[in-house]
Amino acid sequence: MKRKTLIGAVCAGAVAIAAIAAGFAHASSFYYEVVFYSDASYTYRVGEYRQYCQNDLYIVTPQVTGETSPYSIETPIGVCPGLGDW
């Protein structure tokens, strides 16, 4: 009985670790549109960039159009590799 319990616990642990690793791998493959705003009111756009997936392999971050600021909104727009933009 102890052996079955131990085997079950080991299997459950392995599944949990695999699920966590898959979650981290998936999360890192999102790419974003980032919009920068002039202040905390998020009213005036001062800059932006839009990442993209190149050759279904790499996430490319182009130069910012306009200016950067500490006030920004990141919106996920796709997954790489994957189906491309949503």
Phi and psi restraints in degrees (range 20) as a CNS / XPLOR table:
assign (resid 1 and name C) (resid 2 and name N)
       (resid 2 and name CA) (resid 2 and name C) 1.0 -63.8 20.0 2
assign (resid 2 and name N) (resid 2 and name CA)
       (resid 2 and name C) (resid 3 and name N) 1.0 -36.8 20.0 2
assign (resid 2 and name C) (resid 3 and name N)
       (resid 3 and name CA) (resid 3 and name C) 1.0 -64.7 20.0 2
assign (resid 3 and name N) (resid 3 and name CA)
       (resid 3 and name C) (resid 4 and name N) 1.0 -43.3 20.0 2
assign (resid 3 and name C) (resid 4 and name N)
       (resid 4 and name CA) (resid 4 and name C) 1.0 -63.1 20.0 2
assign (resid 4 and name N) (resid 4 and name CA)
       (resid 4 and name C) (resid 5 and name N) 1.0 -40.1 20.0 2
assign (resid 4 and name C) (resid 5 and name N)
       (resid 5 and name CA) (resid 5 and name C) 1.0 -64.5 20.0 2
assign (resid 5 and name N) (resid 5 and name CA)
       (resid 5 and name C) (resid 6 and name N) 1.0 -43.1 20.0 2
assign (resid 5 and name C) (resid 6 and name N)
       (resid 6 and name CA) (resid 6 and name C) 1.0 -64.5 20.0 2
assign (resid 6 and name N) (resid 6 and name CA)
       (resid 6 and name C) (resid 7 and name N) 1.0 -44.4 20.0 2
assign (resid 6 and name C) (resid 7 and name N)
       (resid 7 and name CA) (resid 7 and name C) 1.0 -62.9 20.0 2
assign (resid 7 and name N) (resid 7 and name CA)
       (resid 7 and name C) (resid 8 and name N) 1.0 -41.8 20.0 2
assign (resid 7 and name C) (resid 8 and name N)
       (resid 8 and name CA) (resid 8 and name C) 1.0 -62.3 20.0 2
assign (resid 8 and name N) (resid 8 and name CA)
       (resid 8 and name C) (resid 9 and name N) 1.0 -42.1 20.0 2
assign (resid 8 and name C) (resid 9 and name N)
       (resid 9 and name CA) (resid 9 and name C) 1.0 -65.8 20.0 2
assign (resid 9 and name N) (resid 9 and name CA)
       (resid 9 and name C) (resid 10 and name N) 1.0 -40.9 20.0 2
assign (resid 9 and name C) (resid 10 and name N)
       (resid 10 and name CA) (resid 10 and name C) 1.0 -64.3 20.0 2
assign (resid 10 and name N) (resid 10 and name CA)
       (resid 10 and name C) (resid 11 and name N) 1.0 -43.5 20.0 2
assign (resid 10 and name C) (resid 11 and name N)
       (resid 11 and name CA) (resid 11 and name C) 1.0 -63.7 20.0 2
assign (resid 11 and name N) (resid 11 and name CA)
       (resid 11 and name C) (resid 12 and name N) 1.0 -42.9 20.0 2
assign (resid 11 and name C) (resid 12 and name N)
       (resid 12 and name CA) (resid 12 and name C) 1.0 -62.8 20.0 2
assign (resid 12 and name N) (resid 12 and name CA)
       (resid 12 and name C) (resid 13 and name N) 1.0 -40.3 20.0 2
assign (resid 12 and name C) (resid 13 and name N)
       (resid 13 and name CA) (resid 13 and name C) 1.0 -64.3 20.0 2
assign (resid 13 and name N) (resid 13 and name CA)
       (resid 13 and name C) (resid 14 and name N) 1.0 -41.7 20.0 2
assign (resid 13 and name C) (resid 14 and name N)
       (resid 14 and name CA) (resid 14 and name C) 1.0 -64.6 20.0 2
assign (resid 14 and name N) (resid 14 and name CA)
       (resid 14 and name C) (resid 15 and name N) 1.0 -40.7 20.0 2
assign (resid 14 and name C) (resid 15 and name N)
       (resid 15 and name CA) (resid 15 and name C) 1.0 -64.9 20.0 2
assign (resid 15 and name N) (resid 15 and name CA)
       (resid 15 and name C) (resid 16 and name N) 1.0 -41.8 20.0 2
assign (resid 15 and name C) (resid 16 and name N)
       (resid 16 and name CA) (resid 16 and name C) 1.0 -63.1 20.0 2
assign (resid 16 and name N) (resid 16 and name CA)
       (resid 16 and name C) (resid 17 and name N) 1.0 -43.5 20.0 2
assign (resid 16 and name C) (resid 17 and name N)
       (resid 17 and name CA) (resid 17 and name C) 1.0 -64.2 20.0 2
assign (resid 17 and name N) (resid 17 and name CA)
       (resid 17 and name C) (resid 18 and name N) 1.0 -42.1 20.0 2
assign (resid 17 and name C) (resid 18 and name N)
       (resid 18 and name CA) (resid 18 and name C) 1.0 -64.1 20.0 2
assign (resid 18 and name N) (resid 18 and name CA)
       (resid 18 and name C) (resid 19 and name N) 1.0 -39.0 20.0 2
assign (resid 18 and name C) (resid 19 and name N)
       (resid 19 and name CA) (resid 19 and name C) 1.0 -66.7 20.0 2
assign (resid 19 and name N) (resid 19 and name CA)
       (resid 19 and name C) (resid 20 and name N) 1.0 -40.8 20.0 2
assign (resid 19 and name C) (resid 20 and name N)
       (resid 20 and name CA) (resid 20 and name C) 1.0 -64.9 20.0 2
assign (resid 20 and name N) (resid 20 and name CA)
       (resid 20 and name C) (resid 21 and name N) 1.0 -44.6 20.0 2
assign (resid 20 and name C) (resid 21 and name N)
       (resid 21 and name CA) (resid 21 and name C) 1.0 -62.5 20.0 2
assign (resid 21 and name N) (resid 21 and name CA)
       (resid 21 and name C) (resid 22 and name N) 1.0 -41.1 20.0 2
assign (resid 21 and name C) (resid 22 and name N)
       (resid 22 and name CA) (resid 22 and name C) 1.0 -64.9 20.0 2
assign (resid 22 and name N) (resid 22 and name CA)
       (resid 22 and name C) (resid 23 and name N) 1.0 -37.4 20.0 2
assign (resid 22 and name C) (resid 23 and name N)
       (resid 23 and name CA) (resid 23 and name C) 1.0 -63.4 20.0 2
assign (resid 23 and name N) (resid 23 and name CA)
       (resid 23 and name C) (resid 24 and name N) 1.0 -43.1 20.0 2
assign (resid 23 and name C) (resid 24 and name N)
       (resid 24 and name CA) (resid 24 and name C) 1.0 -66.3 20.0 2
assign (resid 24 and name N) (resid 24 and name CA)
       (resid 24 and name C) (resid 25 and name N) 1.0 -41.0 20.0 2
assign (resid 24 and name C) (resid 25 and name N)
       (resid 25 and name CA) (resid 25 and name C) 1.0 -64.2 20.0 2
assign (resid 25 and name N) (resid 25 and name CA)
       (resid 25 and name C) (resid 26 and name N) 1.0 -41.2 20.0 2
assign (resid 25 and name C) (resid 26 and name N)
       (resid 26 and name CA) (resid 26 and name C) 1.0 -68.5 20.0 2
assign (resid 26 and name N) (resid 26 and name CA)
       (resid 26 and name C) (resid 27 and name N) 1.0 -42.9 20.0 2
assign (resid 26 and name C) (resid 27 and name N)
       (resid 27 and name CA) (resid 27 and name C) 1.0 -62.0 20.0 2
assign (resid 27 and name N) (resid 27 and name CA)
       (resid 27 and name C) (resid 28 and name N) 1.0 -34.0 20.0 2
assign (resid 27 and name C) (resid 28 and name N)
       (resid 28 and name CA) (resid 28 and name C) 1.0 -76.1 20.0 2
assign (resid 28 and name N) (resid 28 and name CA)
       (resid 28 and name C) (resid 29 and name N) 1.0 -7.9 20.0 2
assign (resid 28 and name C) (resid 29 and name N)
       (resid 29 and name CA) (resid 29 and name C) 1.0 -98.5 20.0 2
assign (resid 29 and name N) (resid 29 and name CA)
       (resid 29 and name C) (resid 30 and name N) 1.0 2.6 20.0 2
assign (resid 29 and name C) (resid 30 and name N)
       (resid 30 and name CA) (resid 30 and name C) 1.0 -71.0 20.0 2
assign (resid 30 and name N) (resid 30 and name CA)
       (resid 30 and name C) (resid 31 and name N) 1.0 146.5 20.0 2
assign (resid 30 and name C) (resid 31 and name N)
       (resid 31 and name CA) (resid 31 and name C) 1.0 -125.1 20.0 2
assign (resid 31 and name N) (resid 31 and name CA)
       (resid 31 and name C) (resid 32 and name N) 1.0 159.2 20.0 2
assign (resid 31 and name C) (resid 32 and name N)
       (resid 32 and name CA) (resid 32 and name C) 1.0 -131.1 20.0 2
assign (resid 32 and name N) (resid 32 and name CA)
       (resid 32 and name C) (resid 33 and name N) 1.0 158.5 20.0 2
assign (resid 32 and name C) (resid 33 and name N)
       (resid 33 and name CA) (resid 33 and name C) 1.0 -104.6 20.0 2
assign (resid 33 and name N) (resid 33 and name CA)
       (resid 33 and name C) (resid 34 and name N) 1.0 127.7 20.0 2
assign (resid 33 and name C) (resid 34 and name N)
       (resid 34 and name CA) (resid 34 and name C) 1.0 -118.9 20.0 2
assign (resid 34 and name N) (resid 34 and name CA)
       (resid 34 and name C) (resid 35 and name N) 1.0 126.6 20.0 2
assign (resid 34 and name C) (resid 35 and name N)
       (resid 35 and name CA) (resid 35 and name C) 1.0 -116.8 20.0 2
assign (resid 35 and name N) (resid 35 and name CA)
       (resid 35 and name C) (resid 36 and name N) 1.0 129.6 20.0 2
assign (resid 35 and name C) (resid 36 and name N)
       (resid 36 and name CA) (resid 36 and name C) 1.0 -101.2 20.0 2
assign (resid 36 and name N) (resid 36 and name CA)
       (resid 36 and name C) (resid 37 and name N) 1.0 140.3 20.0 2
assign (resid 36 and name C) (resid 37 and name N)
       (resid 37 and name CA) (resid 37 and name C) 1.0 -118.9 20.0 2
assign (resid 37 and name N) (resid 37 and name CA)
       (resid 37 and name C) (resid 38 and name N) 1.0 159.0 20.0 2
assign (resid 37 and name C) (resid 38 and name N)
       (resid 38 and name CA) (resid 38 and name C) 1.0 -71.0 20.0 2
assign (resid 38 and name N) (resid 38 and name CA)
       (resid 38 and name C) (resid 39 and name N) 1.0 -32.4 20.0 2
assign (resid 38 and name C) (resid 39 and name N)
       (resid 39 and name CA) (resid 39 and name C) 1.0 -155.3 20.0 2
assign (resid 39 and name N) (resid 39 and name CA)
       (resid 39 and name C) (resid 40 and name N) 1.0 -174.5 20.0 2
assign (resid 39 and name C) (resid 40 and name N)
       (resid 40 and name CA) (resid 40 and name C) 1.0 -69.5 20.0 2
assign (resid 40 and name N) (resid 40 and name CA)
       (resid 40 and name C) (resid 41 and name N) 1.0 -8.3 20.0 2
assign (resid 40 and name C) (resid 41 and name N)
       (resid 41 and name CA) (resid 41 and name C) 1.0 -77.2 20.0 2
assign (resid 41 and name N) (resid 41 and name CA)
       (resid 41 and name C) (resid 42 and name N) 1.0 -15.1 20.0 2
assign (resid 41 and name C) (resid 42 and name N)
       (resid 42 and name CA) (resid 42 and name C) 1.0 53.6 20.0 2
assign (resid 42 and name N) (resid 42 and name CA)
       (resid 42 and name C) (resid 43 and name N) 1.0 43.9 20.0 2
assign (resid 42 and name C) (resid 43 and name N)
       (resid 43 and name CA) (resid 43 and name C) 1.0 -103.0 20.0 2
assign (resid 43 and name N) (resid 43 and name CA)
       (resid 43 and name C) (resid 44 and name N) 1.0 -45.2 20.0 2
assign (resid 43 and name C) (resid 44 and name N)
       (resid 44 and name CA) (resid 44 and name C) 1.0 -106.9 20.0 2
assign (resid 44 and name N) (resid 44 and name CA)
       (resid 44 and name C) (resid 45 and name N) 1.0 119.7 20.0 2
assign (resid 44 and name C) (resid 45 and name N)
       (resid 45 and name CA) (resid 45 and name C) 1.0 -76.4 20.0 2
assign (resid 45 and name N) (resid 45 and name CA)
       (resid 45 and name C) (resid 46 and name N) 1.0 131.5 20.0 2
assign (resid 45 and name C) (resid 46 and name N)
       (resid 46 and name CA) (resid 46 and name C) 1.0 -117.1 20.0 2
assign (resid 46 and name N) (resid 46 and name CA)
       (resid 46 and name C) (resid 47 and name N) 1.0 -11.6 20.0 2
assign (resid 46 and name C) (resid 47 and name N)
       (resid 47 and name CA) (resid 47 and name C) 1.0 -172.9 20.0 2
assign (resid 47 and name N) (resid 47 and name CA)
       (resid 47 and name C) (resid 48 and name N) 1.0 167.8 20.0 2
assign (resid 47 and name C) (resid 48 and name N)
       (resid 48 and name CA) (resid 48 and name C) 1.0 -166.9 20.0 2
assign (resid 48 and name N) (resid 48 and name CA)
       (resid 48 and name C) (resid 49 and name N) 1.0 161.2 20.0 2
assign (resid 48 and name C) (resid 49 and name N)
       (resid 49 and name CA) (resid 49 and name C) 1.0 -151.1 20.0 2
assign (resid 49 and name N) (resid 49 and name CA)
       (resid 49 and name C) (resid 50 and name N) 1.0 158.2 20.0 2
assign (resid 49 and name C) (resid 50 and name N)
       (resid 50 and name CA) (resid 50 and name C) 1.0 -131.7 20.0 2
assign (resid 50 and name N) (resid 50 and name CA)
       (resid 50 and name C) (resid 51 and name N) 1.0 113.2 20.0 2
assign (resid 50 and name C) (resid 51 and name N)
       (resid 51 and name CA) (resid 51 and name C) 1.0 -71.1 20.0 2
assign (resid 51 and name N) (resid 51 and name CA)
       (resid 51 and name C) (resid 52 and name N) 1.0 160.9 20.0 2
assign (resid 51 and name C) (resid 52 and name N)
       (resid 52 and name CA) (resid 52 and name C) 1.0 -148.4 20.0 2
assign (resid 52 and name N) (resid 52 and name CA)
       (resid 52 and name C) (resid 53 and name N) 1.0 163.2 20.0 2
assign (resid 52 and name C) (resid 53 and name N)
       (resid 53 and name CA) (resid 53 and name C) 1.0 -98.5 20.0 2
assign (resid 53 and name N) (resid 53 and name CA)
       (resid 53 and name C) (resid 54 and name N) 1.0 118.1 20.0 2
assign (resid 53 and name C) (resid 54 and name N)
       (resid 54 and name CA) (resid 54 and name C) 1.0 -98.0 20.0 2
assign (resid 54 and name N) (resid 54 and name CA)
       (resid 54 and name C) (resid 55 and name N) 1.0 125.8 20.0 2
assign (resid 54 and name C) (resid 55 and name N)
       (resid 55 and name CA) (resid 55 and name C) 1.0 55.0 20.0 2
assign (resid 55 and name N) (resid 55 and name CA)
       (resid 55 and name C) (resid 56 and name N) 1.0 27.2 20.0 2
assign (resid 55 and name C) (resid 56 and name N)
       (resid 56 and name CA) (resid 56 and name C) 1.0 56.7 20.0 2
assign (resid 56 and name N) (resid 56 and name CA)
       (resid 56 and name C) (resid 57 and name N) 1.0 28.2 20.0 2
assign (resid 56 and name C) (resid 57 and name N)
       (resid 57 and name CA) (resid 57 and name C) 1.0 -128.5 20.0 2
assign (resid 57 and name N) (resid 57 and name CA)
       (resid 57 and name C) (resid 58 and name N) 1.0 -43.6 20.0 2
assign (resid 57 and name C) (resid 58 and name N)
       (resid 58 and name CA) (resid 58 and name C) 1.0 -125.6 20.0 2
assign (resid 58 and name N) (resid 58 and name CA)
       (resid 58 and name C) (resid 59 and name N) 1.0 143.8 20.0 2
assign (resid 58 and name C) (resid 59 and name N)
       (resid 59 and name CA) (resid 59 and name C) 1.0 -89.8 20.0 2
assign (resid 59 and name N) (resid 59 and name CA)
       (resid 59 and name C) (resid 60 and name N) 1.0 123.6 20.0 2
assign (resid 59 and name C) (resid 60 and name N)
       (resid 60 and name CA) (resid 60 and name C) 1.0 -107.2 20.0 2
assign (resid 60 and name N) (resid 60 and name CA)
       (resid 60 and name C) (resid 61 and name N) 1.0 132.1 20.0 2
assign (resid 60 and name C) (resid 61 and name N)
       (resid 61 and name CA) (resid 61 and name C) 1.0 -110.6 20.0 2
assign (resid 61 and name N) (resid 61 and name CA)
       (resid 61 and name C) (resid 62 and name N) 1.0 108.8 20.0 2
assign (resid 61 and name C) (resid 62 and name N)
       (resid 62 and name CA) (resid 62 and name C) 1.0 -75.5 20.0 2
assign (resid 62 and name N) (resid 62 and name CA)
       (resid 62 and name C) (resid 63 and name N) 1.0 173.7 20.0 2
assign (resid 62 and name C) (resid 63 and name N)
       (resid 63 and name CA) (resid 63 and name C) 1.0 -65.7 20.0 2
assign (resid 63 and name N) (resid 63 and name CA)
       (resid 63 and name C) (resid 64 and name N) 1.0 154.0 20.0 2
assign (resid 63 and name C) (resid 64 and name N)
       (resid 64 and name CA) (resid 64 and name C) 1.0 -73.1 20.0 2
assign (resid 64 and name N) (resid 64 and name CA)
       (resid 64 and name C) (resid 65 and name N) 1.0 134.4 20.0 2
assign (resid 64 and name C) (resid 65 and name N)
       (resid 65 and name CA) (resid 65 and name C) 1.0 -90.9 20.0 2
assign (resid 65 and name N) (resid 65 and name CA)
       (resid 65 and name C) (resid 66 and name N) 1.0 117.7 20.0 2
assign (resid 65 and name C) (resid 66 and name N)
       (resid 66 and name CA) (resid 66 and name C) 1.0 96.6 20.0 2
assign (resid 66 and name N) (resid 66 and name CA)
       (resid 66 and name C) (resid 67 and name N) 1.0 -138.7 20.0 2
assign (resid 66 and name C) (resid 67 and name N)
       (resid 67 and name CA) (resid 67 and name C) 1.0 -120.3 20.0 2
assign (resid 67 and name N) (resid 67 and name CA)
       (resid 67 and name C) (resid 68 and name N) 1.0 158.2 20.0 2
assign (resid 67 and name C) (resid 68 and name N)
       (resid 68 and name CA) (resid 68 and name C) 1.0 -97.5 20.0 2
assign (resid 68 and name N) (resid 68 and name CA)
       (resid 68 and name C) (resid 69 and name N) 1.0 162.0 20.0 2
assign (resid 68 and name C) (resid 69 and name N)
       (resid 69 and name CA) (resid 69 and name C) 1.0 -157.2 20.0 2
assign (resid 69 and name N) (resid 69 and name CA)
       (resid 69 and name C) (resid 70 and name N) 1.0 165.9 20.0 2
assign (resid 69 and name C) (resid 70 and name N)
       (resid 70 and name CA) (resid 70 and name C) 1.0 -73.0 20.0 2
assign (resid 70 and name N) (resid 70 and name CA)
       (resid 70 and name C) (resid 71 and name N) 1.0 -7.1 20.0 2
assign (resid 70 and name C) (resid 71 and name N)
       (resid 71 and name CA) (resid 71 and name C) 1.0 -103.9 20.0 2
assign (resid 71 and name N) (resid 71 and name CA)
       (resid 71 and name C) (resid 72 and name N) 1.0 105.1 20.0 2
assign (resid 71 and name C) (resid 72 and name N)
       (resid 72 and name CA) (resid 72 and name C) 1.0 -143.5 20.0 2
assign (resid 72 and name N) (resid 72 and name CA)
       (resid 72 and name C) (resid 73 and name N) 1.0 159.5 20.0 2
assign (resid 72 and name C) (resid 73 and name N)
       (resid 73 and name CA) (resid 73 and name C) 1.0 -126.3 20.0 2
assign (resid 73 and name N) (resid 73 and name CA)
       (resid 73 and name C) (resid 74 and name N) 1.0 124.1 20.0 2
assign (resid 73 and name C) (resid 74 and name N)
       (resid 74 and name CA) (resid 74 and name C) 1.0 -101.3 20.0 2
assign (resid 74 and name N) (resid 74 and name CA)
       (resid 74 and name C) (resid 75 and name N) 1.0 124.3 20.0 2
assign (resid 74 and name C) (resid 75 and name N)
       (resid 75 and name CA) (resid 75 and name C) 1.0 -117.6 20.0 2
assign (resid 75 and name N) (resid 75 and name CA)
       (resid 75 and name C) (resid 76 and name N) 1.0 119.8 20.0 2
assign (resid 75 and name C) (resid 76 and name N)
       (resid 76 and name CA) (resid 76 and name C) 1.0 -65.5 20.0 2
assign (resid 76 and name N) (resid 76 and name CA)
       (resid 76 and name C) (resid 77 and name N) 1.0 134.0 20.0 2
assign (resid 76 and name C) (resid 77 and name N)
       (resid 77 and name CA) (resid 77 and name C) 1.0 -123.8 20.0 2
assign (resid 77 and name N) (resid 77 and name CA)
       (resid 77 and name C) (resid 78 and name N) 1.0 -4.9 20.0 2
assign (resid 77 and name C) (resid 78 and name N)
       (resid 78 and name CA) (resid 78 and name C) 1.0 -179.9 20.0 2
assign (resid 78 and name N) (resid 78 and name CA)
       (resid 78 and name C) (resid 79 and name N) 1.0 178.7 20.0 2
assign (resid 78 and name C) (resid 79 and name N)
       (resid 79 and name CA) (resid 79 and name C) 1.0 -129.5 20.0 2
assign (resid 79 and name N) (resid 79 and name CA)
       (resid 79 and name C) (resid 80 and name N) 1.0 138.3 20.0 2
assign (resid 79 and name C) (resid 80 and name N)
       (resid 80 and name CA) (resid 80 and name C) 1.0 -129.6 20.0 2
assign (resid 80 and name N) (resid 80 and name CA)
       (resid 80 and name C) (resid 81 and name N) 1.0 127.2 20.0 2
assign (resid 80 and name C) (resid 81 and name N)
       (resid 81 and name CA) (resid 81 and name C) 1.0 -70.7 20.0 2
assign (resid 81 and name N) (resid 81 and name CA)
       (resid 81 and name C) (resid 82 and name N) 1.0 154.5 20.0 2
assign (resid 81 and name C) (resid 82 and name N)
       (resid 82 and name CA) (resid 82 and name C) 1.0 169.4 20.0 2
assign (resid 82 and name N) (resid 82 and name CA)
       (resid 82 and name C) (resid 83 and name N) 1.0 -146.6 20.0 2
assign (resid 82 and name C) (resid 83 and name N)
       (resid 83 and name CA) (resid 83 and name C) 1.0 -87.4 20.0 2
assign (resid 83 and name N) (resid 83 and name CA)
       (resid 83 and name C) (resid 84 and name N) 1.0 2.1 20.0 2
assign (resid 83 and name C) (resid 84 and name N)
       (resid 84 and name CA) (resid 84 and name C) 1.0 86.3 20.0 2
assign (resid 84 and name N) (resid 84 and name CA)
       (resid 84 and name C) (resid 85 and name N) 1.0 -156.7 20.0 2
assign (resid 84 and name C) (resid 85 and name N)
       (resid 85 and name CA) (resid 85 and name C) 1.0 -63.8 20.0 2
assign (resid 85 and name N) (resid 85 and name CA)
       (resid 85 and name C) (resid 86 and name N) 1.0 148.7 20.0 2
